[in-house]
Amino acid sequence: MMIRVSVQPQDFDPGAELAALERLGGGGIASFTGIVRADGGLTALHLDHYPAMTTAQLERVAAEAAARWPLMGLTVIHRFGTLAVGERIVFVGTVSKSRVPALEACAFLIDWLKVAAPFWKREMHGDGSGDWVEAQTSDDERAARWQ
Amino acid sequence: MTGEFTILYFAWVRDRIGTGEERIAHPGAECTVGDLLDRLAAGSAGHAEAFADRGRLRAALDQDYVALSAPIGAARELAIFPPVTGG
């Protein structure tokens, strides 16, 4: 079982990440890539995080996915810092023998990291102002469905 | 408990307090996170404003999520922040 968790400022290559999962000998790979949307005049997102806690929380969520589904590997990458519209924020990839564990574990990972990983988004506008994003109760509800 | 105790703030909590980190004497094992917030709010307008709506605050002791009613115990680091918004 391969678990790769990375919290990093730099971009990542989803193609290279998927190719690495393909080499693990599974029959099905699922992935999710999150991108900065151009909502309401937003020019960039700034992602703050709690460095001493972030990786440990992501590893905890990854270990939970590995315990619940028969995976051969999983990858979680989350960026921090200032990200322009169109840039990648987050990547989750899973590989299993068949599609169902891969798809379910991928959805579980993205739903749970949204409520468990200590990141905070600030929407930055062209005039230099910024607004902290409010947490959505719908995200808590989605994560709770997996309990 | 003796020694130093570190408090970290993130996102708008940090903005309102005006710093991301402060060090105080350890408040004692019996003191809860909420008790410590009360004490800090009593001593500073910025802290009082940041901690006014406790329902919007989350906490971690030594990098583990806890309720505001949790006693600080032997922990050395407290973090106070809004509900997380990653992903």
gemmi code that builds the backbone of each chain (N, CA, C; Angstrom):
import gemmi

chains = {
    "A": [
        ("MET", (0.853, -1.202, 0.000), (0.000, 0.000, 0.000), (0.881, 1.242, 0.000)),
        ("MET", (0.758, 2.041, -1.036), (1.559, 3.266, -1.164), (0.699, 4.455, -0.724)),
        ("ILE", (1.167, 5.215, 0.273), (0.470, 6.451, 0.664), (1.433, 7.609, 0.455)),
        ("ARG", (1.006, 8.572, -0.370), (1.826, 9.773, -0.572), (0.989, 10.987, -0.191)),
        ("VAL", (1.469, 11.751, 0.795), (0.796, 12.979, 1.238), (1.802, 14.115, 1.117)),
        ("SER", (1.413, 15.189, 0.463), (2.314, 16.334, 0.333), (1.548, 17.638, 0.530)),
        ("VAL", (2.095, 18.521, 1.370), (1.574, 19.884, 1.560), (2.668, 20.801, 1.054)),
        ("GLN", (2.379, 21.562, 0.015), (3.464, 22.264, -0.696), (2.960, 23.555, -1.330)),
        ("PRO", (3.853, 24.544, -1.519), (3.434, 25.768, -2.213), (3.438, 25.593, -3.730)),
        ("GLN", (4.277, 24.727, -4.239), (4.451, 24.641, -5.696), (3.363, 23.801, -6.364)),
        ("ASP", (3.222, 24.018, -7.669), (2.263, 23.273, -8.479), (2.689, 21.803, -8.554)),
        ("PHE", (1.747, 20.978, -9.023), (2.030, 19.547, -9.207), (1.531, 19.157, -10.587)),
        ("ASP", (1.947, 17.972, -11.049), (1.584, 17.494, -12.380), (0.617, 16.309, -12.233)),
        ("PRO", (-0.690, 16.548, -12.448), (-1.653, 15.458, -12.246), (-1.344, 14.243, -13.129)),
        ("GLY", (-0.825, 14.490, -14.337), (-0.483, 13.381, -15.234), (0.600, 12.494, -14.646)),
        ("ALA", (1.619, 13.134, -14.067), (2.707, 12.366, -13.455), (2.205, 11.619, -12.219)),
        ("GLU", (1.301, 12.258, -11.459), (0.755, 11.604, -10.258), (-0.078, 10.383, -10.646)),
        ("LEU", (-0.897, 10.536, -11.715), (-1.713, 9.403, -12.178), (-0.825, 8.287, -12.714)),
        ("ALA", (0.232, 8.646, -13.442), (1.141, 7.631, -13.993), (1.802, 6.837, -12.867)),
        ("ALA", (2.143, 7.528, -11.764), (2.759, 6.835, -10.622), (1.776, 5.840, -10.012)),
        ("LEU", (0.480, 6.228, -9.959), (-0.539, 5.304, -9.427), (-0.743, 4.121, -10.379)),
        ("GLU", (-0.658, 4.377, -11.694), (-0.834, 3.297, -12.681), (0.220, 2.208, -12.515)),
        ("ARG", (1.395, 2.580, -12.035), (2.488, 1.606, -11.916), (2.306, 0.660, -10.732)),
        ("LEU", (1.234, 0.853, -9.917), (1.063, 0.028, -8.718), (0.314, -1.276, -8.999)),
        ("GLY", (-0.071, -1.506, -10.252), (-0.635, -2.800, -10.618), (-2.124, -2.960, -10.384)),
        ("GLY", (-2.843, -1.868, -10.106), (-4.278, -1.957, -9.892), (-5.045, -2.020, -11.198)),
        ("GLY", (-6.383, -2.108, -11.086), (-7.231, -2.155, -12.271), (-8.051, -0.896, -12.471)),
        ("GLY", (-8.083, -0.014, -11.450), (-8.890, 1.198, -11.574), (-8.290, 2.338, -10.781)),
        ("ILE", (-8.269, 3.509, -11.409), (-7.738, 4.699, -10.748), (-8.801, 5.787, -10.786)),
        ("ALA", (-9.012, 6.440, -9.645), (-9.920, 7.593, -9.587), (-9.120, 8.789, -9.108)),
        ("SER", (-9.517, 9.979, -9.575), (-8.813, 11.169, -9.095), (-9.741, 12.369, -9.056)),
        ("PHE", (-9.370, 13.337, -8.222), (-10.055, 14.623, -8.146), (-8.981, 15.699, -8.148)),
        ("THR", (-9.168, 16.733, -8.979), (-8.274, 17.893, -8.972), (-9.117, 19.132, -8.721)),
        ("GLY", (-8.770, 19.912, -7.725), (-9.473, 21.165, -7.415), (-8.723, 22.337, -8.025)),
        ("ILE", (-9.492, 23.281, -8.612), (-8.944, 24.430, -9.337), (-9.541, 25.714, -8.753)),
        ("VAL", (-8.765, 26.801, -8.740), (-9.270, 28.102, -8.271), (-10.271, 28.652, -9.294)),
        ("ARG", (-11.507, 28.882, -8.852), (-12.562, 29.438, -9.716), (-12.554, 30.961, -9.671)),
        ("ALA", (-13.010, 31.573, -10.768), (-13.091, 33.047, -10.842), (-14.444, 33.513, -10.330)),
        ("ASP", (-14.725, 33.291, -9.044), (-16.017, 33.694, -8.473), (-16.005, 35.163, -8.075)),
        ("GLY", (-17.034, 35.908, -8.457), (-17.289, 37.256, -7.925), (-16.100, 38.202, -7.902)),
        ("GLY", (-15.391, 38.343, -9.004), (-14.297, 39.309, -9.060), (-13.018, 38.836, -8.389)),
        ("LEU", (-12.998, 37.571, -8.003), (-11.809, 37.016, -7.352), (-10.655, 36.920, -8.362)),
        ("THR", (-9.480, 37.346, -7.951), (-8.310, 37.239, -8.843), (-7.348, 36.156, -8.379)),
        ("ALA", (-7.392, 35.850, -7.093), (-6.512, 34.807, -6.549), (-7.094, 34.315, -5.230)),
        ("LEU", (-6.642, 33.150, -4.815), (-6.973, 32.636, -3.491), (-5.684, 32.601, -2.692)),
        ("HIS", (-5.778, 33.010, -1.418), (-4.628, 32.794, -0.542), (-5.006, 31.692, 0.437)),
        ("LEU", (-4.165, 30.657, 0.526), (-4.413, 29.552, 1.448), (-3.433, 29.610, 2.598)),
        ("ASP", (-4.005, 29.835, 3.791), (-3.249, 29.818, 5.038), (-3.365, 28.399, 5.592)),
        ("HIS", (-2.387, 27.934, 6.338), (-2.530, 26.636, 7.001), (-1.713, 26.591, 8.274)),
        ("TYR", (-1.854, 25.489, 9.014), (-1.204, 25.305, 10.313), (-0.143, 24.236, 10.093)),
        ("PRO", (1.073, 24.654, 9.741), (2.069, 23.700, 9.247), (2.298, 22.496, 10.160)),
        ("ALA", (2.347, 22.710, 11.478), (2.652, 21.593, 12.375), (1.534, 20.559, 12.415)),
        ("MET", (0.356, 20.919, 11.929), (-0.813, 20.042, 12.043), (-1.299, 19.509, 10.702)),
        ("THR", (-1.052, 20.244, 9.616), (-1.682, 19.927, 8.334), (-1.316, 18.541, 7.813)),
        ("THR", (-0.027, 18.249, 7.733), (0.388, 16.960, 7.180), (-0.131, 15.810, 8.040)),
        ("ALA", (-0.062, 15.976, 9.367), (-0.538, 14.919, 10.265), (-2.019, 14.651, 10.060)),
        ("GLN", (-2.811, 15.713, 9.865), (-4.252, 15.524, 9.642), (-4.517, 14.833, 8.311)),
        ("LEU", (-3.790, 15.234, 7.270), (-3.980, 14.586, 5.962), (-3.566, 13.114, 6.035)),
        ("GLU", (-2.491, 12.830, 6.767), (-2.052, 11.426, 6.910), (-3.092, 10.609, 7.668)),
        ("ARG", (-3.750, 11.252, 8.620), (-4.792, 10.564, 9.388), (-5.977, 10.207, 8.477)),
        ("VAL", (-6.393, 11.147, 7.642), (-7.504, 10.898, 6.710), (-7.095, 9.827, 5.687)),
        ("ALA", (-5.847, 9.880, 5.225), (-5.349, 8.888, 4.266), (-5.342, 7.494, 4.895)),
        ("ALA", (-4.903, 7.392, 6.157), (-4.870, 6.091, 6.840), (-6.276, 5.544, 7.016)),
        ("GLU", (-7.241, 6.434, 7.277), (-8.648, 6.002, 7.412), (-9.168, 5.440, 6.089)),
        ("ALA", (-8.843, 6.099, 4.976), (-9.264, 5.587, 3.656), (-8.626, 4.234, 3.389)),
        ("ALA", (-7.337, 4.098, 3.748), (-6.620, 2.846, 3.504), (-7.209, 1.711, 4.342)),
        ("ALA", (-7.746, 2.049, 5.527), (-8.340, 1.025, 6.388), (-9.729, 0.612, 5.899)),
        ("ARG", (-10.424, 1.535, 5.220), (-11.822, 1.255, 4.846), (-11.970, 0.641, 3.469)),
        ("TRP", (-11.035, 0.886, 2.563), (-11.151, 0.347, 1.199), (-9.884, -0.407, 0.829)),
        ("PRO", (-10.002, -1.465, -0.007), (-8.819, -2.237, -0.409), (-8.039, -1.508, -1.509)),
        ("LEU", (-7.255, -0.536, -1.092), (-6.501, 0.279, -2.056), (-5.075, -0.246, -2.200)),
        ("MET", (-4.505, -0.018, -3.365), (-3.083, -0.323, -3.571), (-2.230, 0.935, -3.403)),
        ("GLY", (-2.872, 2.066, -3.517), (-2.134, 3.301, -3.317), (-3.067, 4.488, -3.303)),
        ("LEU", (-2.597, 5.572, -2.667), (-3.353, 6.823, -2.730), (-2.383, 7.985, -2.634)),
        ("THR", (-2.781, 9.081, -3.256), (-1.979, 10.308, -3.250), (-2.870, 11.480, -2.863)),
        ("VAL", (-2.402, 12.296, -1.926), (-3.087, 13.536, -1.555), (-2.057, 14.663, -1.618)),
        ("ILE", (-2.333, 15.672, -2.429), (-1.455, 16.847, -2.512), (-2.325, 18.077, -2.266)),
        ("HIS", (-1.906, 18.943, -1.353), (-2.646, 20.182, -1.099), (-1.652, 21.327, -1.109)),
        ("ARG", (-1.950, 22.360, -1.889), (-1.058, 23.518, -1.955), (-1.455, 24.581, -0.936)),
        ("PHE", (-0.515, 25.458, -0.600), (-0.805, 26.627, 0.224), (-0.104, 27.825, -0.403)),
        ("GLY", (-0.403, 29.023, 0.126), (0.162, 30.235, -0.453), (-0.847, 30.908, -1.366)),
        ("THR", (-0.372, 31.761, -2.256), (-1.263, 32.524, -3.137), (-1.373, 31.833, -4.490)),
        ("LEU", (-2.621, 31.517, -4.890), (-2.880, 30.774, -6.121), (-3.810, 31.593, -7.009)),
        ("ALA", (-3.411, 31.820, -8.254), (-4.214, 32.606, -9.193), (-5.379, 31.772, -9.728)),
        ("VAL", (-6.380, 32.471, -10.283), (-7.516, 31.792, -10.920), (-6.979, 30.825, -11.975)),
        ("GLY", (-7.525, 29.609, -11.967), (-7.097, 28.591, -12.927), (-6.003, 27.678, -12.409)),
        ("GLU", (-5.372, 28.068, -11.294), (-4.312, 27.198, -10.756), (-4.917, 26.018, -9.989)),
        ("ARG", (-4.154, 24.925, -9.921), (-4.569, 23.741, -9.165), (-4.329, 23.975, -7.676)),
        ("ILE", (-5.304, 23.543, -6.839), (-5.183, 23.656, -5.374), (-4.880, 22.306, -4.756)),
        ("VAL", (-5.648, 21.292, -5.179), (-5.639, 20.019, -4.461), (-5.751, 18.867, -5.453)),
        ("PHE", (-5.125, 17.747, -5.115), (-5.210, 16.531, -5.928), (-5.407, 15.352, -4.991)),
        ("VAL", (-6.362, 14.490, -5.343), (-6.540, 13.211, -4.659), (-6.563, 12.134, -5.727)),
        ("GLY", (-5.786, 11.088, -5.581), (-5.798, 9.960, -6.512), (-5.789, 8.654, -5.732)),
        ("THR", (-6.565, 7.684, -6.224), (-6.644, 6.382, -5.555), (-6.547, 5.280, -6.591)),
        ("VAL", (-5.973, 4.155, -6.221), (-5.899, 3.000, -7.125), (-6.304, 1.750, -6.361)),
        ("SER", (-7.134, 0.948, -7.046), (-7.603, -0.304, -6.465), (-7.732, -1.333, -7.584)),
        ("LYS", (-8.163, -2.551, -7.235), (-8.334, -3.581, -8.260), (-9.452, -3.215, -9.217)),
        ("SER", (-10.490, -2.545, -8.690), (-11.643, -2.230, -9.538), (-12.169, -0.842, -9.187)),
        ("ARG", (-13.194, -0.399, -9.913), (-13.584, 1.001, -9.845), (-14.216, 1.426, -8.524)),
        ("VAL", (-15.037, 0.541, -7.903), (-15.836, 1.014, -6.767), (-14.976, 1.478, -5.588)),
        ("PRO", (-14.004, 0.671, -5.111), (-13.183, 1.182, -3.997), (-12.409, 2.446, -4.379)),
        ("ALA", (-11.926, 2.503, -5.607), (-11.149, 3.678, -6.024), (-12.024, 4.926, -6.017)),
        ("LEU", (-13.236, 4.835, -6.603), (-14.132, 5.992, -6.670), (-14.609, 6.404, -5.280)),
        ("GLU", (-15.007, 5.426, -4.460), (-15.516, 5.756, -3.123), (-14.424, 6.358, -2.250)),
        ("ALA", (-13.234, 5.772, -2.273), (-12.145, 6.281, -1.434), (-11.729, 7.684, -1.882)),
        ("CYS", (-11.786, 7.941, -3.186), (-11.433, 9.264, -3.698), (-12.428, 10.304, -3.177)),
        ("ALA", (-13.731, 9.987, -3.237), (-14.758, 10.917, -2.740), (-14.628, 11.120, -1.232)),
        ("PHE", (-14.384, 10.029, -0.506), (-14.184, 10.120, 0.947), (-13.019, 11.054, 1.277)),
        ("LEU", (-11.911, 10.879, 0.576), (-10.708, 11.673, 0.867), (-10.952, 13.158, 0.650)),
        ("ILE", (-11.585, 13.528, -0.462), (-11.775, 14.971, -0.707), (-12.828, 15.533, 0.246)),
        ("ASP", (-13.886, 14.747, 0.529), (-14.908, 15.225, 1.473), (-14.304, 15.429, 2.861)),
        ("TRP", (-13.465, 14.493, 3.302), (-12.919, 14.571, 4.659), (-11.807, 15.579, 4.790)),
        ("LEU", (-10.974, 15.695, 3.757), (-9.885, 16.669, 3.937), (-10.440, 18.088, 4.002)),
        ("LYS", (-11.595, 18.317, 3.365), (-12.205, 19.657, 3.423), (-12.589, 20.052, 4.840)),
        ("VAL", (-12.979, 19.086, 5.671), (-13.422, 19.423, 7.029), (-12.367, 19.112, 8.092)),
        ("ALA", (-11.323, 18.351, 7.735), (-10.339, 17.938, 8.746), (-8.990, 18.632, 8.619)),
        ("ALA", (-8.622, 19.060, 7.420), (-7.277, 19.630, 7.251), (-7.309, 21.125, 7.572)),
        ("PRO", (-6.361, 21.603, 8.416), (-6.404, 23.005, 8.843), (-5.863, 23.984, 7.784)),
        ("PHE", (-6.720, 24.219, 6.778), (-6.461, 25.231, 5.757), (-7.565, 26.283, 5.841)),
        ("TRP", (-7.207, 27.519, 5.490), (-8.200, 28.596, 5.430), (-7.982, 29.373, 4.146)),
        ("LYS", (-9.072, 29.548, 3.380), (-8.989, 30.262, 2.101), (-9.380, 31.728, 2.276)),
        ("ARG", (-8.611, 32.587, 1.609), (-8.980, 34.007, 1.554), (-9.105, 34.391, 0.089)),
        ("GLU", (-10.264, 34.954, -0.271), (-10.487, 35.379, -1.654), (-9.866, 36.753, -1.846)),
        ("MET", (-8.916, 36.850, -2.777), (-8.209, 38.104, -3.019), (-8.811, 38.799, -4.233)),
        ("HIS", (-9.002, 40.123, -4.122), (-9.569, 40.909, -5.218), (-8.484, 41.764, -5.852)),
        ("GLY", (-8.810, 42.301, -7.040), (-7.825, 43.076, -7.804), (-7.298, 44.295, -7.070)),
        ("ASP", (-8.109, 44.861, -6.139), (-7.684, 46.073, -5.419), (-6.842, 45.738, -4.179)),
        ("GLY", (-6.489, 44.466, -4.013), (-5.631, 44.079, -2.891), (-6.402, 43.681, -1.639)),
        ("SER", (-7.740, 43.881, -1.638), (-8.525, 43.483, -0.471), (-8.763, 41.969, -0.506)),
        ("GLY", (-9.150, 41.438, 0.632), (-9.389, 39.995, 0.695), (-10.451, 39.663, 1.719)),
        ("ASP", (-11.211, 38.590, 1.469), (-12.247, 38.129, 2.399), (-12.016, 36.665, 2.726)),
        ("TRP", (-11.982, 36.343, 4.017), (-11.866, 34.945, 4.427), (-13.133, 34.204, 4.044)),
        ("VAL", (-12.987, 33.029, 3.478), (-14.126, 32.211, 3.049), (-14.777, 31.597, 4.285)),
        ("GLU", (-16.115, 31.632, 4.332), (-16.857, 31.012, 5.433), (-17.021, 29.517, 5.167)),
        ("ALA", (-16.885, 28.716, 6.223), (-17.097, 27.266, 6.077), (-18.562, 27.001, 5.727)),
        ("GLN", (-18.799, 25.983, 4.916), (-20.150, 25.613, 4.486), (-20.649, 24.433, 5.313)),
        ("THR", (-21.860, 24.555, 5.862), (-22.401, 23.412, 6.604), (-22.636, 22.221, 5.671)),
        ("SER", (-22.849, 22.509, 4.365), (-23.040, 21.399, 3.412), (-21.782, 20.532, 3.329)),
        ("ASP", (-20.603, 21.136, 3.552), (-19.368, 20.340, 3.556), (-19.342, 19.393, 4.754)),
        ("ASP", (-19.781, 19.889, 5.933), (-19.846, 19.025, 7.120), (-20.821, 17.878, 6.884)),
        ("GLU", (-21.957, 18.213, 6.241), (-22.978, 17.180, 5.998), (-22.443, 16.112, 5.049)),
        ("ARG", (-21.737, 16.535, 4.006), (-21.177, 15.567, 3.051), (-20.167, 14.645, 3.747)),
        ("ALA", (-19.289, 15.240, 4.579), (-18.292, 14.434, 5.277), (-18.969, 13.453, 6.243)),
        ("ALA", (-20.039, 13.927, 6.899), (-20.722, 13.082, 7.906), (-21.382, 11.855, 7.264)),
        ("ARG", (-21.707, 11.954, 5.965), (-22.334, 10.803, 5.304), (-21.432, 9.566, 5.320)),
        ("TRP", (-20.130, 9.765, 5.448), (-19.182, 8.637, 5.400), (-19.012, 7.980, 6.774)),
        ("GLN", (-19.638, 8.538, 7.836), (-19.419, 7.970, 9.170), (-20.285, 6.742, 9.405)),
    ],
    "B": [
        ("MET", (1.450, 22.877, 36.346), (2.282, 23.034, 35.145), (3.056, 24.340, 35.246)),
        ("THR", (4.268, 24.269, 34.821), (5.069, 25.496, 34.738), (5.644, 25.587, 33.340)),
        ("GLY", (6.263, 26.718, 33.074), (6.928, 26.883, 31.789), (6.080, 27.655, 30.810)),
        ("GLU", (6.577, 27.720, 29.591), (5.937, 28.544, 28.562), (4.789, 27.826, 27.886)),
        ("PHE", (3.856, 28.620, 27.390), (2.705, 28.092, 26.673), (2.544, 28.962, 25.427)),
        ("THR", (2.408, 28.322, 24.267), (2.316, 29.060, 23.004), (0.875, 29.051, 22.513)),
        ("ILE", (0.412, 30.198, 22.056), (-0.931, 30.290, 21.460), (-0.753, 30.769, 20.021)),
        ("LEU", (-1.330, 30.022, 19.085), (-1.260, 30.362, 17.657), (-2.649, 30.773, 17.172)),
        ("TYR", (-2.675, 31.760, 16.261), (-3.938, 32.207, 15.668), (-3.828, 32.122, 14.160)),
        ("PHE", (-4.941, 31.738, 13.516), (-4.952, 31.642, 12.056), (-6.154, 32.380, 11.464)),
        ("ALA", (-6.007, 32.722, 10.175), (-7.073, 33.343, 9.360), (-7.574, 34.632, 10.041)),
        ("TRP", (-8.897, 34.867, 10.048), (-9.363, 36.166, 10.570), (-9.140, 36.317, 12.065)),
        ("VAL", (-8.956, 35.230, 12.790), (-8.653, 35.355, 14.220), (-7.304, 36.067, 14.374)),
        ("ARG", (-6.337, 35.662, 13.550), (-5.022, 36.321, 13.580), (-5.140, 37.793, 13.182)),
        ("ASP", (-5.936, 38.075, 12.132), (-6.098, 39.466, 11.679), (-6.646, 40.350, 12.799)),
        ("ARG", (-7.654, 39.842, 13.512), (-8.294, 40.670, 14.548), (-7.397, 40.873, 15.752)),
        ("ILE", (-6.599, 39.851, 16.096), (-5.715, 39.974, 17.251), (-4.461, 40.760, 16.888)),
        ("GLY", (-4.059, 40.664, 15.625), (-2.908, 41.442, 15.175), (-1.589, 40.706, 15.292)),
        ("THR", (-1.637, 39.425, 15.676), (-0.420, 38.607, 15.707), (-0.805, 37.142, 15.507)),
        ("GLY", (0.137, 36.370, 15.001), (-0.128, 34.940, 14.773), (0.326, 34.070, 15.918)),
        ("GLU", (1.076, 34.653, 16.862), (1.642, 33.817, 17.920), (1.914, 34.643, 19.160)),
        ("GLU", (1.578, 34.102, 20.301), (2.006, 34.730, 21.546), (2.376, 33.669, 22.564)),
        ("ARG", (3.250, 34.045, 23.487), (3.710, 33.124, 24.523), (3.326, 33.671, 25.883)),
        ("ILE", (2.773, 32.780, 26.705), (2.369, 33.178, 28.059), (2.878, 32.106, 29.018)),
        ("ALA", (2.756, 32.383, 30.328), (3.057, 31.338, 31.313), (1.979, 30.267, 31.195)),
        ("HIS", (2.336, 29.016, 31.419), (1.346, 27.940, 31.292), (0.162, 28.225, 32.216)),
        ("PRO", (-1.083, 28.200, 31.667), (-2.242, 28.605, 32.476), (-2.672, 27.557, 33.497)),
        ("GLY", (-2.059, 26.372, 33.491), (-2.430, 25.336, 34.463), (-3.287, 24.266, 33.816)),
        ("ALA", (-3.123, 23.037, 34.283), (-3.765, 21.883, 33.663), (-5.288, 21.954, 33.732)),
        ("GLU", (-5.814, 22.571, 34.797), (-7.269, 22.588, 35.007), (-7.972, 23.631, 34.148)),
        ("CYS", (-7.224, 24.623, 33.717), (-7.798, 25.716, 32.925), (-8.301, 25.155, 31.590)),
        ("THR", (-9.522, 25.490, 31.203), (-10.012, 25.025, 29.905), (-9.639, 26.047, 28.827)),
        ("VAL", (-9.771, 25.617, 27.561), (-9.508, 26.531, 26.445), (-10.414, 27.753, 26.584)),
        ("GLY", (-11.701, 27.524, 26.883), (-12.660, 28.625, 27.024), (-12.291, 29.573, 28.155)),
        ("ASP", (-11.807, 29.017, 29.296), (-11.367, 29.862, 30.421), (-10.232, 30.775, 29.980)),
        ("LEU", (-9.301, 30.204, 29.208), (-8.146, 30.997, 28.769), (-8.600, 32.090, 27.807)),
        ("LEU", (-9.561, 31.779, 26.924), (-10.079, 32.807, 26.009), (-10.733, 33.937, 26.808)),
        ("ASP", (-11.476, 33.588, 27.858), (-12.103, 34.610, 28.717), (-11.035, 35.525, 29.306)),
        ("ARG", (-9.965, 34.921, 29.791), (-8.896, 35.692, 30.433), (-8.226, 36.632, 29.424)),
        ("LEU", (-7.944, 36.119, 28.227), (-7.282, 36.933, 27.199), (-8.208, 38.059, 26.729)),
        ("ALA", (-9.516, 37.741, 26.595), (-10.481, 38.746, 26.121), (-10.619, 39.885, 27.137)),
        ("ALA", (-10.484, 39.544, 28.415), (-10.624, 40.563, 29.464), (-9.474, 41.559, 29.429)),
        ("GLY", (-8.349, 41.151, 28.848), (-7.164, 42.006, 28.882), (-6.882, 42.781, 27.610)),
        ("SER", (-7.668, 42.562, 26.546), (-7.355, 43.226, 25.281), (-8.582, 43.314, 24.392)),
        ("ALA", (-8.783, 44.502, 23.797), (-9.958, 44.716, 22.935), (-9.886, 43.835, 21.688)),
        ("GLY", (-8.678, 43.651, 21.136), (-8.517, 42.814, 19.941), (-8.899, 41.377, 20.214)),
        ("HIS", (-8.447, 40.856, 21.352), (-8.810, 39.479, 21.723), (-10.314, 39.384, 21.963)),
        ("ALA", (-10.876, 40.390, 22.645), (-12.312, 40.364, 22.940), (-13.119, 40.314, 21.644)),
        ("GLU", (-12.699, 41.107, 20.655), (-13.414, 41.122, 19.378), (-13.269, 39.773, 18.662)),
        ("ALA", (-12.034, 39.244, 18.643), (-11.780, 37.979, 17.948), (-12.546, 36.824, 18.592)),
        ("PHE", (-12.716, 36.876, 19.924), (-13.323, 35.747, 20.641), (-14.801, 35.982, 20.956)),
        ("ALA", (-15.397, 37.059, 20.399), (-16.763, 37.436, 20.785), (-17.771, 36.333, 20.477)),
        ("ASP", (-17.654, 35.708, 19.317), (-18.622, 34.678, 18.922), (-17.933, 33.317, 18.980)),
        ("ARG", (-18.081, 32.653, 20.124), (-17.355, 31.390, 20.348), (-17.799, 30.294, 19.387)),
        ("GLY", (-19.028, 30.429, 18.884), (-19.525, 29.426, 17.941), (-18.739, 29.411, 16.634)),
        ("ARG", (-18.021, 30.497, 16.356), (-17.235, 30.570, 15.116), (-15.774, 30.187, 15.339)),
        ("LEU", (-15.436, 29.736, 16.542), (-14.039, 29.399, 16.842), (-13.850, 27.889, 16.979)),
        ("ARG", (-12.703, 27.435, 16.501), (-12.293, 26.049, 16.700), (-10.928, 26.078, 17.383)),
        ("ALA", (-10.564, 24.956, 18.035), (-9.319, 24.927, 18.793), (-8.580, 23.623, 18.582)),
        ("ALA", (-7.275, 23.674, 18.734), (-6.444, 22.468, 18.747), (-5.424, 22.612, 19.874)),
        ("LEU", (-5.224, 21.520, 20.625), (-4.190, 21.460, 21.666), (-3.114, 20.497, 21.187)),
        ("ASP", (-1.892, 20.960, 21.133), (-0.778, 20.148, 20.607), (-1.167, 19.469, 19.286)),
        ("GLN", (-1.770, 20.243, 18.386), (-2.116, 19.840, 17.014), (-3.238, 18.796, 16.920)),
        ("ASP", (-4.052, 18.678, 17.964), (-5.235, 17.816, 17.900), (-6.478, 18.662, 18.180)),
        ("TYR", (-7.528, 18.488, 17.340), (-8.757, 19.249, 17.558), (-9.349, 18.928, 18.924)),
        ("VAL", (-9.805, 19.972, 19.630), (-10.493, 19.796, 20.916), (-11.675, 20.759, 20.971)),
        ("ALA", (-12.625, 20.472, 21.877), (-13.722, 21.401, 22.141), (-13.188, 22.543, 23.009)),
        ("LEU", (-13.899, 23.685, 22.991), (-13.464, 24.818, 23.816), (-13.596, 24.499, 25.304)),
        ("SER", (-14.373, 23.471, 25.634), (-14.532, 23.075, 27.043), (-13.402, 22.164, 27.528)),
        ("ALA", (-12.473, 21.802, 26.648), (-11.400, 20.864, 27.023), (-10.403, 21.535, 27.963)),
        ("PRO", (-9.974, 20.812, 29.027), (-8.905, 21.342, 29.878), (-7.570, 21.307, 29.132)),
        ("ILE", (-6.718, 22.270, 29.416), (-5.437, 22.375, 28.707), (-4.488, 21.245, 29.101)),
        ("GLY", (-4.590, 20.778, 30.323), (-3.768, 19.636, 30.730), (-2.287, 19.925, 30.560)),
        ("ALA", (-1.564, 18.958, 30.007), (-0.116, 19.090, 29.861), (0.277, 19.695, 28.513)),
        ("ALA", (-0.715, 20.105, 27.699), (-0.408, 20.629, 26.356), (0.483, 21.866, 26.442)),
        ("ARG", (1.269, 22.056, 25.392), (2.196, 23.199, 25.325), (1.819, 24.191, 24.243)),
        ("GLU", (0.893, 23.788, 23.351), (0.544, 24.671, 22.229), (-0.966, 24.634, 22.003)),
        ("LEU", (-1.544, 25.812, 21.972), (-2.976, 25.954, 21.664), (-3.087, 26.736, 20.365)),
        ("ALA", (-3.963, 26.295, 19.480), (-4.251, 27.076, 18.274), (-5.735, 27.413, 18.260)),
        ("ILE", (-6.058, 28.657, 17.885), (-7.436, 29.133, 17.796), (-7.662, 29.626, 16.375)),
        ("PHE", (-8.754, 29.166, 15.746), (-8.965, 29.490, 14.333), (-10.434, 29.319, 13.969)),
        ("PRO", (-10.848, 29.827, 12.793), (-12.218, 29.594, 12.333), (-12.354, 28.171, 11.800)),
        ("PRO", (-13.606, 27.713, 11.557), (-13.788, 26.418, 10.888), (-12.970, 26.389, 9.589)),
        ("VAL", (-12.381, 25.227, 9.300), (-11.435, 25.137, 8.182), (-12.165, 25.205, 6.833)),
        ("THR", (-11.449, 25.687, 5.807), (-12.045, 25.874, 4.472), (-11.077, 25.445, 3.363)),
        ("GLY", (-10.401, 24.298, 3.574), (-9.482, 23.820, 2.534), (-10.205, 23.034, 1.450)),
        ("GLY", (-9.422, 22.304, 0.679), (-9.970, 21.453, -0.380), (-10.157, 22.212, -1.681)),
    ],
}
model = gemmi.Model(1)
for chain_id, residues in chains.items():
    chain = gemmi.Chain(chain_id)
    for i, (resn, *xyz) in enumerate(residues, 1):
        res = gemmi.Residue()
        res.name, res.seqid = resn, gemmi.SeqId(i, " ")
        for name, pos in zip(("N", "CA", "C"), xyz):
            atom = gemmi.Atom()
            atom.name, atom.element = name, gemmi.Element(name[0])
            atom.pos, atom.b_iso = gemmi.Position(*pos), 0.0
            res.add_atom(atom)
        chain.add_residue(res)
    model.add_chain(chain)
structure = gemmi.Structure()
structure.add_model(model)
structure.setup_entities()
